[in-house]
Amino acid sequence: MKKIVSPCIDKCYTDGHKCPGCGRTNDEVQEWFYADEPRRKEILDECVKRLDPVAFDIWQENYEWKCQDYE
């Protein structure tokens, strides 16, 4: 399986439950460090669903740019 790039786009902070920059919950941020690739894919798929449409557009543009560094 291809390496899943972290959804973090360096706009991190927490609203007490999740990061409004990437949509990950606090628990998912911590889990990312030891999760295997299938679990990282699950986290990625779920976290972006939590973003509002404007935040998603910003995240998607930044994430695509970030992924280019890993190709």
C-alpha positions in Angstrom: 0.0 0.0 0.0 1.2 3.5 -0.9 2.3 5.6 2.1 -0.5 7.8 3.3 0.6 11.4 3.8 -0.5 13.0 7.0 -3.5 15.3 6.5 -1.9 18.0 8.6 -1.5 21.2 6.5 0.4 23.1 9.2 -2.6 25.1 10.3 -3.0 23.1 13.5 -4.8 23.9 16.6 -7.7 22.4 18.4 -11.2 23.6 19.2 -11.3 21.1 22.1 -12.4 18.2 19.9 -10.8 18.4 16.5 -8.4 20.4 14.4 -10.3 22.8 12.1 -7.4 22.7 9.7 -7.5 18.9 8.9 -10.5 17.7 10.7 -8.8 15.1 12.8 -9.9 14.5 16.3 -7.4 14.9 19.1 -7.3 11.1 19.4 -6.7 10.7 15.7 -3.8 13.1 15.8 -2.2 11.0 18.5 -3.1 7.7 16.8 -1.5 8.8 13.5 2.0 8.2 14.8 1.6 4.5 15.4 -1.3 3.7 12.9 -0.6 1.3 10.0 -1.3 2.5 6.5 -4.9 1.0 6.2 -5.8 2.8 9.5 -4.2 6.0 8.3 -6.4 5.8 5.1 -9.5 5.4 7.3 -8.5 8.4 9.4 -7.8 10.5 6.3 -11.2 9.5 4.8 -13.1 10.3 8.0 -11.3 13.6 9.0 -12.0 15.4 5.8 -15.7 14.7 6.1 -15.7 16.8 9.3 -14.5 19.9 7.4 -16.9 22.6 6.3 -16.9 23.2 2.5 -14.6 26.3 2.6 -12.2 24.6 5.0 -12.2 21.5 2.8 -11.3 23.5 -0.3 -8.4 25.1 1.6 -7.3 21.7 3.0 -7.5 20.0 -0.4 -5.4 22.5 -2.2 -2.7 22.4 0.6 -2.8 18.6 0.9 -2.3 18.1 -2.9 0.6 20.5 -2.8 2.1 18.6 0.2 1.6 15.2 -1.4 3.7 16.3 -4.4 6.7 16.5 -2.1 6.3 12.8 -1.3 6.1 11.5 -4.9 
